[in-house]
Each structure stands twice: as structure tokens, then as C-alpha cells.
Amino acid sequence: MKRILQRYEAGEAAGHAMMPETLAGFIDLPGNDFNNLIQQLPPKVEDGLDHSGEDGEGRDSFAATIGGTFYDRLLPNESLHFAISMHSLHWISQVTDPSSPLYNKGRCWILGGDLAITQQFAQQSQRDWHKFLNSRAAEMVPGGIVLAYLLSREDPVHPENQTNLERRHRYMAGPDFENTWNDLIAQGVITAETRDAFNLPIYCPSKEEVESAVAKCGAFDMQCVEWSDDSDLFPEHERLRLLQYPHKFATFYSAWVRAMVGPIMEAHMGLQATNEWFVLHERRMVARATSLFSNPKGQQEYKFLSATFLLVVLKRK
């Protein structure tokens, strides 16, 4: 948001136009600390002093939180100029249960799993994209921009290949993730049925699937759709350094996984079982790092916290 305003201000200075007032609306999980977020909004500052509220003057940038899901309408018609979706549109809207065709028995995610189940996830993803695009189309002014950044996959034909084969071992929800659930069952903390009922609601669409969804909507011109292939979420030198300390690496990696999926795990099986799961997961990650300790080539290839992302930029017709 800051960069958008800076770009606008640069154009304003060149064209001597008035800077318009802006309102940023934030939507996230209900547990997000929105108060902390909004407190970071800077006051209107002139001459080194805070003049907020004096003579009716104040900041020209405002913030608000918005309730609801981004797969539905959130704002009035033609009230939105710029929409940003970061790391969100690979999360499908439907949480599975044993009566659902999305139910993925025996696994927690669709990576490398049953093709029929994966196709159900693909269909749900298309329904979600339809709802997202049509909702934003109603809300956006003509010429408005949608920017989305999400997990993607390169294989357009086989949706069960949510990531390349050589990357599976280092994916967040890859073998180490699945096997930790087996460890939890083996220790008697949960039953296999409890594991079966937990389906990670993530689907990484291909570029072609996103292009198809945009074309079916018909309300947007595609400005950009490109991969950010194998994007590193962790600096290379820090990644290699951390792998030299298996316990530190395991603590860091498990904490990252917990930040991503811990809340839905707690909602599914409770805090105590979730804590036990992460103890076991940390042990697996210690073993993973230890196995790479004297294997420099393996360390280079084990790019944890890396993935293929898709950048999508759309313009409202």
C-alpha cells in the first residue's frame, strides 16, 4: 500500500494534481491482530509535527477491516480501485468432511494422491475462482486493477502433481508432513479416522487453469500472468547456515509450518494433540537436517521454504 501511494505521489508531483484520499480495507482470518495492523498507519505529519485532527485536517490515507470471505462480495458496486490478494487464492473455500466428494481418506493433502479426489479439488478451485472474480468485477471501477500472488504448479495436465517430483520431500505438506500424522497415530494420540478427516484445503492451480477462469468471467483483461519459479522464501546463505544446526533448523521449520496450518489443526483435533504433532514433526526435521549434514549437494538441493508462485494482474474492462 505504501509503494502504491508513493508511485501516485510521484505522478502527482509531476502533474501538479491533488493527492486523493485513500481507504485500504483489510481482510484476513478472524484471529488476525487487526488492531496492531491499523496502528501502523502513520499520522499526517507536517513540519515534523503530528497535525491529525487540527481544523478538520488529518491524514489522507485511511484503513478499515472488512468482515467476510474474499470469495464473496465485500464492498458496494464500483467502489474499489485496486485489489491485492497475497498467498490466498490457493486456499479452497470448502473444508471437507466424510460425506463430501472432497474427502481425502488416508492422506492430509492431495500431493501425489488419488486422481479422482484431486479432480474434485480442481473443480472446487474453479468454483472459488468464479466467485472471486465475479465478486471483484462487481466491486471494481472500470480500469481497476486486481493483483494476485498465489501458489501454483507447472504441470497443467496432472493436478495430483501439485509440485514437481524432486520438490516433494521439501514441500511444507510433503512426506515429512504426512508421516508425522502416521507417527501421531502410532503413538495412540489420535485415530486414523481423525487423520483421515483432516484435509488440507489447498489447491495449487496451473497457469492454464487461472487463464481459463479469467476468460470465463469475461470482466477482466489479463495484464500479466507469469511464474515466479522456485521462489525462495528464505535467503540462500541463511538456509545453508541453518542446515548446519539440525535442532535450530527443526525448531524454525516446525514453527513456520505451525504459523501456516496450526490454527486449523487445533480446531480439528485440539491443542494437546496439535502440540504432540509438532513435537514429532520437529523430530523428523532434525533427522532430515542431520541426514544432510555431510552431504553438501543434498543441502544445495534441499531448498526448504521454496515454491512456485504465480503472479496475476488483471484490469477491469
N, C-alpha and C positions, 0 to 999 in steps of 0.2 A: 504494500500500500504506500509506503514511504517513497519507493522508487517511482511509482506511478505519479505521485504528486510532484516529485522533483522534475520529472520529464515535462509535466504540464506547466510547471512554474518556469522552466527554461523557455518553453514556447511562448508563454505569456509575456516574459520579459522582452523577447524579440518582437512580438506583435503588439505590445502595449495593451493587452487585453486584461480585463479584470479576472482575478482568480476566483472561480466559483466555489461556493460552499460544497463540501462533500460529506456523504454519510456512508460509513462502512458498516455493513451488517455481518455479524459473525455467527456461524452455526457449527456446532460440534456435538460430541457426546454430552449428555446431561451432567456428567461428573466433571466436566472441564471447568477450570477456575476462571470463569469469565470476568470476575471482579479484578483479578490480577492482570488480565489481558487489557481491560479498558483503562486501568490505572496507568498503563504505559503510554497512553496517548498524551503527547506533550501539550502544555498550555500554550495559549497565544502569547508569544514573547516579543516585546519591542523594547529597544534600548536597554536590554539586559534585565528588564523587569517583567513580572507577570501582570498583565493588564486584563486578565479574564474577568468579565462581568462589569467592567467600568463603563458607564454611559451606554449600556446595552451592547458594548463591543465585546468580543471574545474570540475564541478560536474559529477558524473556518473549516476545520475538519472534525467530524463527529463520529461516534461509534455507538452501535447498539447490538444486542444479541437477539437472535431470531429463533423462535421455537419451531420444532417440526423436523421433518426429514427432507433432505435436498432432492429426493426423488418425487416430491410433491410440490405444489405451489407454495411459495413463501412470501411473495410480495404482490402488490397490485399490478395491474396491466401497465406495460410500458413505463416502468419506474426504475428500471435497472440499466446502468450503462456498462458495467464491467463485472464479470463474474469469474472467480478463481476457485478451482477445485483441486486441492493438492492431496495426493495419496488417498483418495476416497472412492473413486468410481470402480475400483476392482472389488470393493466390498458389495456383495449382493444383498438385497433388502430382506430376503426371506430366510429366517432361521429354521432349520429343518427339524422334523420330528418323525417318529417311526411310521406315521401314516402318509408321509409326503413322498412323492417320487424323487425328491432330492436326498432322501435318506441314504447315507453312505456307510453301510454297515461294515464293520471290521477295520475302518480307517477313519482318521480325523480330517483328512483333506483328500482332494481328488488327484493330486500329483501321482501319475503312474498307476491310477486306479482303473475302475471299471468304466468302459467307454459309455455305456448306457447312462450311468449316473452323471458322468462328465457332460454329456449332451444335455441333460436336464439343467445342469448349472449354466451351460451356454445359453439355453433358452431363457432362463431366468435373468441372466445378464442382459440379453437383448430387450426383454420387457423393461428392465430397470433403465436402460439407456433411452428407450422410447419415452418413459415417463419423465426422465431428467431433461431431455432435450425439449419436449413439448412444454414442460413447466417453464423452462428458461425462455423459450420462444415467446410465451405469453407475457412474461415479465419484462423483457428487454425492449429498449427503444430501437428503432431501425438504426443499423450501423453499430449496435452494441457488440461487445466482444466477450466471448467465453474462452477462458484458458483452463485446460485440464492437464494434469500430470499424474499418471497412474501406472501401476504395474502392468506389463504387457508380456507377450510371448512372441517368438519369431515364427513358430510353426503354425501356418494358417489352416492346416488340414486336420491335425490331431490335437484336439483340445486337452486330452489327457497329458500331453507333454507341456505342462504349464511352465516348465523351464527346460533348457537343454539337458540331456542325459549327464554330461560331465559336470553340471552345476548342482545336481540334486543333493549331493552329500553336504553342500554348504548352504542350502536354502533354509530359511527360517523354519518352514514346515516340511523339511525333508526327512530322511531316515532317522536322524537323531531325535527329531520331534516325535515321530510316530513310535519309535522304540521306547521312548520314555513312558508313553502310555502303557506299553506292554510291561515295563518294569513295575509300574504302579499296580497293575492287575496282579502280577506275580507276587507282590508283597501283600496282597489282600486288602489294599487301601480302598479300591473301587472294584466293581464287577466289570466284566466285558461289556455288559449291556450299557453301563454308564459311559464307557468309552465310545461304544457304537452310537450313542445318542448325541455325541459332541461332534458336530460337523463344522469345520472352519468355513465361514461364509465368504470365501474369497474365490474370485474367478478372474484370471488374467486374460483379457481379450486380445486377439490378434489385431494388427493394424487394419486388416481387411474387415473384421467384424465391426470396428469402430466406424470405418468409412461407410459400411453398409447401413449402420444405424443413422448416421448423419444424412445419408441420401434418402432414406425412408421418411425421415422427419420433414425434409424439404424446406425448412425455415432458415437454414444457415448456409453460407458459403464457406467452404473449407479453405482456411488461410495457411494452415500448416498441420501436417501430421507426420511426425518423424520419431524414430527411436533414439533414445539415449542409451546405447547398448552397453551392458555391463557396467552401469554407473556405480562408482564406488561411494558408499555412504560413510566410509571411514578412510582417512588418509593412508596411503601406501606404507610410508615409513612407520606410522603408528601401528598399523596392522601387523607388520612383520615384527616389530618390537614386542607387541603384546603376546604374540605366539611363543616368545621365549619364556614366558611365565605362565604355565598352564593354569594355575589356580586363579591368577588375576584375569586371564582371558575368560575362563569359565564363568567367573562372577560377573564380568562385564557382559558377556554374551547372553547369559540367562536373564540378567536384569533388562536387557534390551527386548528379549522375547516377552518378558512379563509386561513391559510397558505396552507392547503391541496387542497381546491377547489375554493378559492376566485377568482383566475385568470380566470378560465373557466366560473364562474358565471358572472364576469364583462364582458367578451367577449359576453356572451349570452344576458344579459339584461341591461348592462350599470352600471356605477359606482354608481349613485344615488340609483337605485333600490337595488343594492347589499348592499350598506350601510344600507338601510332601513331593508333589510332582516336580517342583523347581529344585528341590534338593537332589533328586535323582537326575534331572536334566543337567545340573551343574556337574555331577559326577561324570556323566557321559562327555561333557565338553572338556573336562580335564583329561579324560582318556583320549579324546580327539586331538587335543593340542600336544599331549605327550607323544602320541604316535608320529607327530610331525616334527618333533624336537630335533632329530638328527637327519631330517630329510628336507634340505633347502629347496629342492624342486617342488616337493609337496607343499611347502609353505608358500611358495610363489603362486601355486595353483589354487590354494585354499583362500579365495578372496571372500571371506565371510562379510556379510552386510553389503553385498553387491547384487545387482539385479538389472533386468532390462526394463526400462521405463519408456512410456510413450508420451510425447508432448503433442497436444492437440489445441489448435487455435481456430476458433470459429467466429464468423461475423454474421450478425443478424441481417437478413435481407430487408 
